[in-house]
Amino acid sequence: MPKLKTHKGLAKRVKITGTGKVKRKRCGGGHLLSDKSAKRRRRFGSTTLVKGVRAKKIRVLLGQ
């Protein structure tokens, strides 16, 4: 079987941590921030982990 190509669009959006977990940015922080609470806006700055089957599919697309 040939090697799988890395999905470059996804590679720009997620990172694999040293322990193999998938890290992503939070959604919703692009615009209309004045309507959102300060607590919610602060959260957009942090990253979160992808869990379950979705993380497994992402690893396949990245060739991990």
N, C-alpha and C positions, 0 to 999 in steps of 0.2 A: 504494500500500500504506500502511496506517496505521502510525503510529509504534509501536514496541515499548515496553511498560511495563517499568520497572525491577523486577526481582525483589527486593522489599524484604527478604525473609528472607536472601537471599544477600548483599545489600548491607551488612547488619549484620555479616557474618562475614568478608568479604574487602575489601581495599583495592587500588586500582590505583596503582602507583608513577608517578613522573614520566616514566619511560622506557616506561611501558605494560605493565610486568610485573604479575602478580597475586600479592599477598602475603596469607598466611593465618597463623592461629595454629596451633600444634601441638596435636594431640589427645592425650588421655590424662592431662591434668593436673588433672582435676576432683576426684578422690577417691582414697582408698586410697594416699596418697602415702608413708605410712610404710613400705610394702613395696617402694617403688622406690628405686633407688640415688640418691645425691646428684647424680651426673653427669647422670642421666636427668631428675631434678627441675629442675636448672638449665636444661636444654634446653627445658623447657616454657615458660620465660619468653621465649624468643626466637621470632621469626617465621621463616617459610620461604617460598620461592617455589613457585607451582604451575607445572608444566611441561607442554608438549605440547598435545595435543588438549583436555585438560580445561581448560586456561587459555583456550583459544579459545572453548569453550562458555560459560565463565564471563563472558567479555567480551561475548558475545552477550546473555546474560541481564541484564547490567548496562547494555546499550545503548551499548557503547563501539565 
